[in-house]
Each structure stands twice: as C-alpha cells, then as structure tokens.
C-alpha cells in the first residue's frame, strides 16, 4: 500500500492561513488554547490513515496545523476511498480511517477491529461536512435547475438526451442541445456514491430503485471513473457528461441547482450546514459514535441535501499508547475551531457547529 505524506503535499496555503490566524489572535489579546496546543509535550511518531478522497484537502490542512505543535510527528493519509479505508482499519493495516459513511450498527457489533485493542469500541467523528456537486459539461450551458426525479432519471438511464422535456421544463431560458447524456459514476467503493444515491433513493425511489449503495449497481448506464478526481476529469473531458463529486474538487465546473421545496439551490457549505441541522444522530449509537441519520427530504429554505458527512474513525482503546495519543491529538485538531476554519478555507467544507464540536471533543476524550 502506497501512502502519501500529506504534510508535504498542498499544505502550504493551510500553513499560511493558520499562521495569519494565530498572529491576528495574538494581536487581539489572549485566546483559549486549542486541545492540541494545550498538550504538555509535543508528540512524535507516525500516524497512518486511509480512506475518503473527499477529505484529502481537509486532512492536508489539519496536518499542517497538527505539525505546528507536533513538528516531529508524521501523518500519512492514502485517499484510496471510503470502503478501502474502513476495510484497512478493520484489518489493522492503518491507525485510523476517513469515511464518507459511518460503520453500520451491525458491522460494529461483529467487532474484529484489527487496529484496536481487544474488545475496544470505536469512535466516529463527523469532522468534514461538504456538499456534493452535480457537475456537467454541456456546451453553452453554465447552470441547470433539476429536481430529484430528473437527476435520478439521468443516472438511472431513463433520461438520455439533454433536450429531454423533463430537463427543459425547469430550464426555459437555456438552449439545450440534442446531445446524448453520459452519466459518470465512481468505479470504486465510495462513500460519496453512498451519499449521492441516498439522496436519489430518498427523493425519487420510484425512479432510482437501487437504494443507497457504495458500489455503483451493475448494469446501470454510464461511464465509470476512479475516485473523485477521476469523475471530475471524465466530466471535464467529455461533452454531454454529468457526474457527482465533492465540491472541494469541483471549482470552476458548471453545476446543477437542485430543487428543495419550491426553490432551486446550488451547492454551498452554507446549504450543507442547513441540511445537516435538519438531521440527527442515529439511534443505537454509543457516546463515541456520532453517526448521523441525514434528512435528505428537508424543505428548509436554503438547504442543500446532496451532501456528505465524512468521519474520522479511530479506536476507543489502541494497542499502542503513542498511537492513541497521536490519534487523539490529530482528531482534536481536526474538530477545533481553527481546524474547521482552515478546512473551510482550503476545501470549501462547512464548519461543524459549536454544539457538535462539544460532542465530538467528548467522544475523542474516550480514546486511550
């Protein structure tokens, strides 16, 4: 398995932003230290994670912040996909996982988490909240209004041309070509796919009949592309293409406004935050397991329900005390106000609320 030392990749902007933030705080008077800043001594050693490609830019920012107070610690993260990350965490091949979906209750009940000490529970921290952009490449068209049934029909293969009446009905001012639609989906096991298909299923289950799935259903139309970057490149390269991608990697690409209630809403961190506010933590979870049941059918004004909550997943108890300390401090950095602000600036994510931060820090305190 090839891992990427992200402290050296793309974190320069995050370091600069965090340094400026720290300077501004000093000029304005004393502030309460973050959890990582208040550590008695800097940590050292290697912390290895794997998982969601959606989190990659945010993890770069968090690593930059973490290394400011722990310069001898190395964080390695392989953005191989949510499913791969969870599987590696189960196998004990990595210390933590990043995933665009939490472990299911029955998966946790089976146990066998190789990264953890015997009989340890797990913590799942909703550290990254981001809209999923529905991106497209249609000559002469920069924005489209689509309701859930139309989006579902496009990805199910029942709507095949860009000038289809269902698309034209909500885009009367657009010049829609007689061009074949090429839906692009993830080829790998993906939490982004799980969240996207969850939206389709919740809002148009009579059109999208495959439910919420991490792996694209066999036989369903479209082009397969690996990881978020692959979907983005395929859409950019192919006229008539449409796909879904974490918005952190969708800048500058035409995107869909989805229908929520009576309005059409474009993807934004603010819209994702409003939709998250309409959701609750699932029943049956432990104090350290903050997995959300997302309300995809909210009609709250400004809500953008096509979004993901991506989790940092670790052990309540590790076999190695130093790994536990590194994981705990890194997770604290990620959910801190500074960490969330840096991720928002660099990845376009929605910062978690103060209440959720309090819950998350309590869950992280369970790590030993």
C-alpha positions in Angstrom: 0.0 0.0 0.0 1.4 3.3 -1.0 0.8 6.2 1.4 1.1 9.9 0.9 2.9 12.1 3.4 0.4 14.9 3.1 2.3 17.2 5.4 4.4 17.8 2.3 1.6 18.0 -0.3 -0.5 21.0 -0.8 -0.5 22.2 2.8 1.5 25.5 2.2 -1.7 27.5 1.9 -3.1 26.0 5.1 0.1 26.8 7.0 0.0 30.4 5.8 -3.7 30.7 6.7 -3.2 29.2 10.2 -0.1 31.4 10.8 -2.0 34.5 9.9 -4.9 33.4 12.2 -2.5 32.9 15.1 -0.9 36.3 14.5 -4.3 38.0 14.4 -5.3 36.3 17.6 -2.1 37.4 19.4 -2.6 41.0 18.3 -6.2 40.9 19.6 -5.3 39.6 23.1 -5.1 36.2 24.7 -7.4 33.4 23.5 -8.1 29.9 24.9 -5.7 27.3 23.6 -6.9 24.5 21.3 -6.8 21.0 22.6 -3.6 20.2 20.7 -1.9 23.5 21.8 -2.5 22.7 25.4 -0.6 19.4 25.3 2.1 19.1 27.9 4.7 18.0 25.4 4.9 17.7 21.6 4.2 14.2 20.2 6.4 12.3 17.8 6.0 9.1 15.7 3.9 8.1 12.7 0.2 8.1 12.3 -1.2 6.3 9.3 -4.7 6.7 7.9 -6.5 5.8 4.8 -9.9 6.4 3.2 -12.2 9.0 1.7 -10.7 11.0 -1.1 -13.2 13.8 -0.3 -11.3 14.5 2.9 -7.9 14.8 1.3 -7.7 18.6 1.1 -9.1 19.0 4.6 -6.6 16.4 6.0 -3.8 18.4 4.4 -4.9 21.5 6.3 -5.3 19.6 9.6 -1.9 18.0 9.2 -0.4 21.4 8.7 -2.0 22.6 11.9 -1.1 19.5 13.8 2.6 19.8 12.7 2.8 23.3 14.1 2.6 21.9 17.6 4.0 18.4 16.8 6.8 19.0 14.3 8.3 15.5 14.8 5.0 13.7 14.1 4.3 12.4 10.7 0.8 11.9 9.4 0.3 9.8 6.3 -3.0 9.5 4.6 -3.9 7.5 1.5 -7.1 8.7 -0.2 -7.9 5.3 -1.5 -11.7 5.6 -0.9 -14.0 5.2 2.0 -14.6 1.5 1.6 -10.9 0.7 1.3 -10.2 2.8 4.4 -12.8 1.0 6.5 -11.5 -2.4 5.3 -7.9 -1.4 6.1 -9.0 -0.2 9.6 -10.8 -3.4 10.2 -7.7 -5.4 9.1 -5.4 -3.4 11.4 -3.4 -2.0 8.4 -3.9 1.6 9.4 -4.4 3.5 12.6 -7.4 5.5 11.6 -9.9 5.7 8.7 -11.6 8.5 6.8 -15.0 7.5 5.5 -18.0 9.2 3.9 -20.2 6.8 5.7 -20.0 5.5 9.2 -19.8 1.9 10.1 -23.3 0.4 10.3 -24.5 -0.8 13.8 -24.4 -4.4 12.7 -20.9 -4.0 11.4 -19.8 -2.6 14.7 -21.5 -5.4 16.6 -19.4 -8.0 14.7 -16.3 -6.4 16.0 -12.9 -7.6 14.8 -11.3 -4.1 14.5 -7.7 -5.0 14.0 -6.4 -1.5 14.6 -7.8 -1.6 18.2 -7.1 -3.4 21.4 -9.2 -6.4 22.1 -12.9 -5.6 22.9 -12.4 -1.9 22.2 -15.2 0.1 20.8 -14.7 2.7 18.1 -15.2 6.5 17.8 -16.6 8.0 14.7 -16.3 11.8 14.5 -18.2 13.9 11.9 -15.2 16.1 11.1 -15.9 17.0 7.5 -19.2 18.2 6.1 -19.3 19.0 2.4 -21.8 19.5 -0.4 -21.7 17.0 -3.3 -21.7 19.0 -6.5 -23.6 17.6 -9.5 -21.3 18.7 -12.3 -21.9 18.7 -16.0 -20.3 19.5 -19.4 -22.9 20.8 -21.9 -21.7 23.4 -24.5 -23.2 26.8 -23.9 -24.9 25.8 -20.6 -23.4 27.1 -17.3 -26.2 26.2 -14.8 -29.2 23.9 -14.7 -32.2 23.5 -12.4 -33.1 19.9 -11.8 -35.4 18.2 -9.4 -34.6 14.9 -7.7 -36.7 12.8 -10.1 -34.9 14.3 -13.1 -31.4 13.7 -11.6 -32.5 10.2 -10.8 -33.7 9.6 -14.3 -30.4 10.8 -15.8 -28.3 8.4 -13.6 -30.8 5.6 -14.0 -30.6 5.9 -17.8 -34.3 6.7 -18.4 -33.5 10.3 -19.5 -30.9 10.1 -22.3 -30.8 13.5 -24.1 -30.0 16.9 -22.8 -33.1 18.4 -24.5 -35.4 16.0 -22.8 -38.7 17.6 -21.8 -38.1 16.9 -18.1 -34.9 19.0 -18.2 -36.4 21.7 -20.4 -39.4 22.2 -18.1 -37.3 23.8 -15.4 -34.8 25.5 -17.7 -36.9 27.6 -20.1 -34.1 30.1 -20.7 -31.4 27.5 -21.5 -30.5 26.4 -25.0 -30.4 22.6 -24.6 -28.7 20.6 -27.4 -29.9 17.4 -28.9 -26.9 15.7 -27.2 -26.6 12.3 -25.6 -26.2 12.3 -21.8 -23.1 10.5 -20.4 -23.6 9.9 -16.7 -20.2 9.4 -14.9 -20.1 7.4 -11.7 -17.4 6.2 -9.3 -15.8 2.8 -10.2 -14.5 2.3 -6.7 -16.4 1.6 -3.4 -17.3 5.1 -2.5 -19.0 7.0 0.4 -19.6 9.8 -2.0 -21.6 7.4 -4.1 -23.5 6.2 -1.0 -24.5 9.7 -0.1 -25.4 10.6 -3.6 -27.6 7.5 -4.1 -29.1 8.0 -0.7 -30.4 11.4 -1.9 -31.7 9.8 -5.1 -33.4 7.0 -3.2 -34.9 9.2 -0.5 -36.5 11.6 -3.0 -37.3 9.5 -6.1 -37.2 5.8 -5.1 -39.7 5.0 -7.9 -37.1 6.2 -10.5 -33.8 5.3 -8.7 -34.7 1.8 -7.5 -31.3 0.5 -6.3 -31.4 2.3 -2.9 -28.4 3.8 -1.1 -25.3 2.0 -2.3 -21.5 2.5 -2.1 -20.8 0.5 -5.3 -22.5 1.5 -8.5 -25.1 -1.1 -9.4 -24.1 -3.5 -12.1 -25.7 -2.8 -15.5 -26.8 0.8 -14.7 -25.7 3.1 -17.6 -22.8 5.4 -17.5 -19.0 5.8 -17.5 -17.0 4.6 -14.5 -14.1 6.6 -13.2 -11.9 6.0 -10.2 -12.0 8.4 -7.2 -13.3 11.9 -7.1 -10.5 13.2 -9.3 -11.4 10.6 -11.9 -15.0 11.7 -12.1 -14.0 15.3 -12.3 -11.6 14.7 -15.2 -14.1 12.5 -17.1 -16.8 15.2 -16.9 -14.4 17.9 -18.0 -13.2 15.8 -20.9 -16.5 14.6 -22.3 -19.1 16.8 -23.8 -22.6 15.7 -22.6 -21.2 14.3 -19.4 -22.6 14.7 -15.9 -21.2 13.4 -12.6 -21.1 13.9 -8.9 -18.1 15.0 -6.8 -17.1 16.5 -3.5 -17.4 20.3 -4.1 -13.8 20.8 -3.0 -12.7 19.4 -6.3 -15.5 20.9 -8.5 -14.4 24.5 -8.6 -14.9 26.2 -12.0 -17.1 23.4 -13.4 -20.8 24.0 -14.3 -23.1 22.6 -11.7 -26.8 21.7 -11.0 -29.1 23.6 -8.7 -31.4 21.0 -7.0 -35.0 21.6 -6.2 -35.7 21.9 -2.5 -39.3 22.7 -1.7 -40.2 25.4 -4.2 -36.7 26.8 -4.8 -33.6 25.6 -6.7 -30.5 25.6 -4.5 -26.9 25.5 -5.7 -24.2 23.6 -3.8 -22.5 25.5 -1.0 -21.1 24.9 2.5 -24.0 27.0 3.9 -26.6 24.9 2.2 -25.0 21.7 3.5 -24.9 23.1 7.1 -28.6 24.0 6.9 -29.4 20.4 5.7 -27.2 18.9 8.5 -29.1 21.0 11.1 -32.3 19.2 10.0 -30.6 15.8 10.7 -30.0 13.9 13.9 -27.5 11.3 15.3 -28.8 7.8 14.7 -30.4 5.9 17.5 -28.5 3.0 18.9 -25.1 4.6 18.8 -22.6 4.8 21.7 -21.3 8.1 23.2 -18.2 8.0 21.0 -20.1 7.1 17.8 -21.6 10.3 16.3 -23.1 8.9 13.1 -25.8 10.9 11.5 -29.1 9.9 10.0 -29.3 12.5 7.3 -32.6 14.0 6.3 -32.4 14.1 2.5 -36.0 15.3 2.2 -35.8 18.5 4.1 -37.5 21.5 2.6 -35.8 24.1 4.9 -35.0 27.3 3.0 -31.5 27.3 1.6 -30.8 23.7 2.4 -28.7 21.6 0.0 -29.5 18.0 0.8 -26.9 16.5 -1.6 -24.1 16.5 0.9 -21.9 14.2 2.8 -20.8 13.9 6.4 -17.3 12.3 6.4 -16.0 10.7 9.5 -12.7 10.3 11.2 -12.8 6.8 12.7 -10.5 5.5 15.4 -10.4 3.2 18.4 -11.5 3.9 21.9 -8.5 1.9 23.0 -5.4 1.3 21.0 -2.7 -1.4 21.5 0.0 1.3 21.4 -0.3 4.3 23.8 1.7 6.6 21.4 -0.6 5.8 18.5 -3.6 6.6 20.8 -2.0 9.9 21.8 -1.3 10.8 18.2 -4.8 9.9 17.0 -6.4 11.8 19.9 -4.4 15.0 19.2 -5.0 14.8 15.5 -8.7 14.3 15.8 -8.8 17.2 18.3 -7.0 19.4 15.8 -9.5 18.5 13.1 -12.6 19.4 15.0 -11.1 22.5 16.7 -12.4 25.9 15.5 -9.1 26.6 13.8 -9.0 23.2 12.1 -12.6 23.6 10.8 -11.9 27.1 9.6 -8.8 26.0 7.8 -10.7 23.1 6.1 -13.5 25.5 5.1 -10.9 27.9 3.6 -9.0 25.2 1.7 -11.6 22.6 0.9 -14.9 24.6 0.9 -16.4 22.4 3.7 -19.0 23.6 6.2 -17.6 24.1 9.7 -19.3 22.0 12.3 -21.4 23.8 14.9 -20.2 24.6 18.4 -22.6 22.0 19.9 -21.3 19.3 17.6 -17.7 20.3 18.4 -18.5 19.8 22.1 -20.0 16.4 21.4 -17.0 15.5 19.2 -14.4 16.5 21.8 -16.2 14.4 24.4 -16.1 11.4 22.1 -12.4 12.0 21.3 -11.7 12.0 25.0 -12.6 8.4 25.1 -9.5 7.5 23.0 -6.8 5.8 25.2 
